[in-house]
Amino acid sequence: MPAEHEPAEPYAKGTFATAKQAWGDLFRWKQRVEIFNDYGETHYEWKSPEPLEDPFTLLRQLTPLNWLFFTVGFLSWTADAFDFHALSIQTVKLAKYYDTSKTDITTAITLTLLLRSVGAAFFGLAGDKFGRKWPMVINMIVLGILQIGTIYSTTFSQFLAVRSLFGLFMGGVYGNAIAMALENCPTNARGLMSGILQQGYSFGYVIAACANLGVGGAVATWTTVFWIGAGLSIAIGFIRCLFPESKQFIEARKAGKRSKAPSVFWQETRAMLRKEWRLSIYCVILMTWFNYYSHTSQDSYTTFMISEKGMENSPASRASIIMKVGACVGGTIIGYLSQWFGRRRTIVCAALLSGLMIPAWILPTSERGLSASGFFMQFFVQGAWGVIPIHLNELSPPAFRSLFPGLTYQIGNMISSPSAQIVNAIAESHFLKNHMGDRVEAYGPTMGIATAIIAMGIAVTAAFGPERKGRHFELEKAAGLQTDIAERMKDEEEGSEKKPSLDGDEKVEIKN
């Protein structure tokens, strides 16, 4: 088969072979790509990265329907982030309200993150089997109801119980949101749109911080922020009811005949897990590092400014807002650059640059200094994160783009769930003198050391991991239609009779 570019070896198989190939590819400017022809045959080539296109040209490529799907996916992820950060940025208020320590309050964050993987598995499978629409509708409406349940929790035990349930439904949002948003985008625009989409998380933080700033520092005001989050989630759930199923999912369904045998889907799921178990473990490890990365560098930052730097609620909230504006900007720009620079190279560089920012991030004492350093720190932290939605989609088994990214992300979340609790526990048990000479909890050194270790872990893991940039996953059939299992089982149910041919290998169908 003639190749237009320099031929390349196929993607390596096996753990060490993949790591060796990935490490070598990291330092080669041309990228290894899989090429399909009209007959379904594949070969591999070294292809120079395409020049970066004007972002406005890329944005204009999206049709109104593409924008509709992307916007709702973005808003779902934003509301999810708001609901989560409504707790993390009000740790001090909630500790006073329930008359407990800040570390105890972060137990709720741990429980939420622990149970998100269960929701990711359930709603991810539902999204791949039944479509993106109704699992997302259920997710968003129930999340809003649980926010209201949090408000009416009169005891700390009730508060923890509701937040645990919250984690179950929160876990289902990410996989369906990014699958719906990115599978409807043109291939060459996916790096940019991935960066924008991931920053729905940072945007949710910004809105939550603005709400916290607006209601003031009084203890009882925490409920107002939760009411806002409940309204956002329920509204997005109802908006999603108003437009149809994802076009790509509908076309994937039409690509093959729907099987009447429900067991086909589960057979393909098991086959996928048997085949891709190494990739699944790798993505879980990568997502564990990434979730430690974001939670360690952001969840306790407002608490750090109040407790260690002696700031009031308002300036700490303003600095938090500017910090996450940096995240939005960085995620968008660096996600866009990954379309040219490569997914893994972009992640490695962003992680290393964030490590270099750590001293400037924790040493300033003024609102301006903390705002500026927080902006650039999160520029690179969320810049690395901006590559993740499309990177996970490209690595995913094509028929499981809801389950695979959502589940690996949320299992990583589950493993990293104690991150905020660990930071608070260590900081509250170690003390230092701040710039005013007061003895304060050591949040800065704790966050700085932890983030440095995590940034190096991300850089190493990404450097030795696979990359499938430019993969045309939207051309594949939906789950349950990937193999001839569905057709065989359908024929059997309709009473077809199969007889062996002379060679004993092929089957000839004789319909009754």
Number of C-alpha atoms within 10 A of each C-alpha: 7 6 12 9 11 12 15 16 13 13 17 14 11 10 13 11 12 16 19 15 17 21 17 12 19 21 11 11 13 17 21 24 22 20 15 12 9 6 6 7 9 12 16 18 19 19 17 15 13 11 9 15 13 8 14 8 10 18 15 11 15 16 12 10 14 19 17 16 25 26 17 18 26 27 20 30 29 26 32 28 23 30 28 26 26 26 22 26 24 24 23 22 20 24 18 14 15 15 12 13 16 21 20 19 27 28 18 27 25 24 22 27 30 23 24 29 28 21 23 32 23 17 32 32 27 20 28 24 21 17 22 25 21 18 22 29 21 19 25 28 20 20 28 27 17 21 25 19 19 21 17 13 14 12 10 18 12 14 18 22 16 22 26 22 18 29 26 24 28 31 31 33 28 28 34 30 27 29 30 30 24 24 24 23 25 17 17 16 21 26 31 24 27 31 30 26 32 28 29 24 25 27 25 26 31 26 22 30 28 18 21 23 19 14 16 15 17 9 15 13 17 23 18 16 26 27 18 20 29 26 17 22 28 20 17 20 24 14 12 22 14 9 12 12 17 20 15 20 26 14 15 19 20 13 15 17 12 15 19 14 16 13 14 23 21 14 14 20 18 12 12 15 14 11 12 14 12 14 19 21 12 19 26 22 21 22 27 23 23 26 25 24 26 17 22 25 25 25 24 25 24 26 24 23 25 18 18 23 25 18 18 13 20 18 18 24 30 19 25 27 25 22 26 29 22 26 32 27 23 28 32 26 20 28 36 26 19 27 26 18 20 23 26 27 18 23 29 21 14 24 29 19 16 23 21 13 18 22 14 15 24 22 17 16 16 14 17 14 16 22 24 17 23 28 24 25 28 29 28 27 28 34 33 32 30 35 32 26 28 31 26 22 26 19 20 23 22 20 25 23 28 32 28 28 31 32 29 27 28 31 26 25 28 23 20 23 27 22 25 25 22 19 24 27 19 17 22 18 10 14 16 16 12 17 13 9 8 13 13 18 23 22 27 22 20 20 26 19 13 16 23 19 13 22 24 17 20 24 22 15 19 26 22 21 20 25 23 21 23 20 19 16 17 20 14 18 21 27 26 27 23 19 13 12 18 24 20 16 18 18 17 14 12 12 12 15 13 15 12 11 10 8 7 8 8 11 13 11 12 10 11 7
